[in-house]
Amino acid sequence: MKLPIKLPFQKQDDAAYYLSLLIGDEKAHATVFAEKNGKIEIIGEHEEHFPTPVEKLSDEALLDILDKTISNAEATLPEGFQTRKTIFGVKENWIEETKIKKEYLNKLKKVCDSLGLTPIGFLVIHEAVAHLLQKEEGAPVSAILTEIGTDDVAVSLLRAGKILETHRVKIETSIPHTIDKTLHQFSNYEILPSRIIVFNEHKHPKLSQELTTHQ
């Protein structure tokens, strides 16, 4: 994760506006937030779903969707203001050895150039979820972190607050079966956490029950 610890200093009378742009497999989510007098306030959010997984989108289609997502999130900004400084949230398979892979870095550069954005950092979505869990629970979390997509699942081994390994696989037979099968890919670890944390499961309302009853 590369994210500035402190936001740039602003005069006490001014608010600084920033954009968080998460690019997931199935949707983009933009959040506009203001920093004033050392306090952060979310002032606008919007998300748009992709018609296909993000890797299959053309650059033009991706730009159109991101432009719409950002514009709607900025609707509550004071007149004449736009967000420029941007924190990107990206998928784990866009990263290699703590850096964004060249093909995706070029994609993000094109997004920034076309939409007038200034990148100030990036985070991996699963790492951001792990950080949120630690903040909410007051201690580093150990669990199997599972993101549910339309066609695939991404399973991360989270131990003591750190993502150790992630596998993204196509859904076979059922989601519980796929998660079960994916856990066998964590072959370097004798014992896995017994806790499974699932997110982005809104399309599968019975998933928790299915996981609980899975043998």
C-alpha positions in Angstrom: 0.0 0.0 0.0 1.3 3.4 -0.9 -0.7 6.1 0.8 0.5 9.4 2.3 0.3 9.5 6.0 -0.8 13.1 6.1 -2.7 15.1 3.6 -1.1 18.3 2.3 -1.4 21.3 4.6 -4.1 23.9 3.8 -4.8 27.3 5.2 -7.2 27.2 8.2 -9.9 29.0 6.3 -9.8 26.7 3.2 -11.1 23.2 2.7 -9.1 20.8 0.5 -11.0 18.4 -1.6 -9.8 14.9 -2.5 -11.2 12.0 -4.5 -11.0 8.3 -3.7 -11.6 6.2 -6.8 -12.1 2.4 -6.3 -11.9 0.3 -9.5 -13.2 -3.1 -8.7 -13.9 -6.1 -11.0 -17.6 -5.2 -11.5 -18.0 -1.5 -10.5 -16.3 1.8 -9.9 -16.9 3.8 -6.7 -16.0 7.4 -6.2 -15.9 9.2 -2.9 -15.3 13.0 -2.6 -14.1 14.1 0.8 -13.0 17.4 2.3 -10.2 18.1 4.7 -10.5 21.2 6.9 -8.8 22.0 10.1 -7.4 18.5 10.4 -10.9 16.9 10.0 -12.1 14.7 7.2 -15.7 14.8 6.0 -17.3 12.7 3.1 -19.4 15.0 1.0 -20.3 12.9 -2.0 -20.3 9.3 -3.2 -21.4 7.5 -6.4 -20.9 4.1 -8.0 -21.4 2.7 -11.4 -21.5 -0.9 -12.5 -19.4 -2.2 -15.5 -21.3 -4.1 -18.2 -18.4 -6.6 -18.3 -15.5 -7.3 -15.9 -13.1 -4.4 -15.9 -10.3 -6.2 -17.7 -12.6 -6.7 -20.7 -13.7 -3.1 -20.9 -12.2 -0.9 -23.7 -10.2 2.1 -22.5 -13.0 4.4 -23.9 -15.7 2.6 -22.1 -13.8 2.6 -18.8 -13.1 6.4 -19.2 -16.8 7.1 -19.9 -17.9 5.1 -16.8 -15.3 6.7 -14.5 -16.1 10.1 -15.8 -19.8 9.6 -15.0 -19.0 8.1 -11.6 -16.7 11.0 -10.6 -19.1 13.7 -11.9 -22.0 12.4 -9.9 -19.8 12.2 -6.7 -18.8 15.8 -7.3 -22.3 17.0 -7.6 -22.3 18.3 -4.0 -19.1 20.2 -4.3 -19.2 24.0 -4.0 -19.6 25.8 -7.3 -16.4 26.1 -9.2 -14.6 23.3 -7.3 -13.4 20.0 -8.7 -11.4 17.2 -7.2 -7.9 16.6 -8.7 -5.8 14.8 -6.0 -6.9 11.2 -6.2 -6.3 8.0 -4.2 -6.9 4.9 -6.3 -8.2 1.6 -4.9 -7.3 -1.3 -7.1 -7.7 -5.1 -7.3 -5.0 -7.3 -5.8 -4.1 -8.8 -9.2 -3.2 -5.4 -10.4 -0.2 -5.4 -8.0 3.1 -7.2 -8.2 5.7 -6.8 -5.4 4.0 -3.7 -4.0 3.8 -1.9 -7.3 1.1 -1.6 -9.9 1.8 -3.8 -12.9 2.9 -1.9 -16.0 -0.3 -2.7 -18.1 -2.6 -1.4 -15.4 -0.3 1.6 -14.5 -0.6 2.7 -18.1 -4.3 2.3 -17.9 -4.4 4.5 -14.8 -2.1 7.1 -16.4 -4.5 7.4 -19.3 -7.4 7.8 -16.9 -5.5 10.6 -15.0 -4.5 12.4 -18.3 -8.0 12.2 -19.8 -9.9 13.2 -16.6 -7.5 15.7 -15.2 -6.7 13.7 -12.1 -3.5 13.9 -10.0 -2.6 10.6 -8.3 -1.3 10.9 -4.8 -1.4 7.2 -3.8 -3.0 3.8 -4.2 -4.3 1.0 -2.0 -5.3 -2.6 -2.6 -9.0 -3.1 -1.9 -8.4 -6.2 0.3 -5.8 -4.4 2.3 -8.2 -1.5 2.8 -10.8 -3.9 4.1 -8.3 -5.5 6.5 -7.4 -2.0 7.8 -11.0 -1.2 8.3 -11.6 -4.4 10.3 -8.6 -3.7 12.5 -10.0 -0.2 13.2 -13.5 -1.5 14.0 -12.3 -4.4 16.2 -9.4 -2.6 17.9 -6.9 -5.3 17.1 -5.3 -7.0 14.1 -7.6 -9.6 12.5 -6.9 -13.1 11.4 -9.5 -14.5 8.9 -10.2 -15.8 5.5 -11.3 -12.7 3.6 -13.6 -13.5 0.7 -14.8 -11.1 -2.0 -17.7 -12.3 -4.0 -18.1 -11.4 -7.7 -20.6 -12.4 -10.4 -18.3 -15.0 -11.9 -15.4 -15.4 -9.5 -14.3 -15.1 -5.9 -11.2 -13.6 -4.5 -9.9 -15.3 -1.3 -7.2 -13.7 0.9 -5.4 -15.2 3.9 -5.5 -12.4 6.5 -3.2 -13.0 9.5 -2.5 -10.5 12.3 -3.9 -7.8 10.1 -1.7 -8.5 7.0 -2.7 -10.1 3.7 -0.3 -13.0 3.2 -1.7 -14.5 0.0 -4.7 -14.0 -2.4 -6.2 -16.3 -5.0 -9.0 -15.3 -7.5 -10.8 -18.2 -9.1 -13.9 -18.8 -11.2 -17.1 -19.9 -9.4 -17.6 -23.7 -9.8 -20.8 -25.5 -8.8 -21.5 -23.1 -5.9 -19.7 -20.3 -4.0 -19.1 -22.4 -0.8 -17.6 -25.2 -3.0 -15.4 -22.7 -4.8 -14.2 -21.2 -1.5 -13.5 -24.6 -0.1 -11.5 -25.6 -3.2 -9.6 -22.4 -3.2 -8.5 -22.8 0.4 -6.4 -25.8 -0.7 -4.2 -23.4 -2.7 -2.9 -22.0 0.5 -0.5 -24.9 0.7 2.3 -23.1 2.6 0.2 -22.8 5.8 -0.6 -25.8 8.0 -3.4 -24.0 9.9 -5.8 -21.5 8.4 -8.0 -19.2 10.4 -11.5 -20.6 11.1 -13.2 -17.3 10.6 -14.5 -16.4 7.2 -15.3 -12.7 6.4 -17.4 -12.2 3.2 -17.9 -8.9 1.5 -19.7 -7.7 -1.7 -22.2 -10.6 -1.3 -25.3 -8.5 -1.8 -26.3 -10.6 -4.9 -26.3 -13.7 -2.7 -28.5 -13.1 0.3 -28.5 -16.7 1.5 -24.7 -17.1 1.2 -24.0 -16.9 5.0 -26.4 -19.8 5.6 -24.9 -21.8 2.7 -21.4 -21.3 4.1 -22.5 -22.3 7.6 -24.1 -25.6 6.4 -21.3 -26.5 3.9 -19.5 -29.7 4.8 
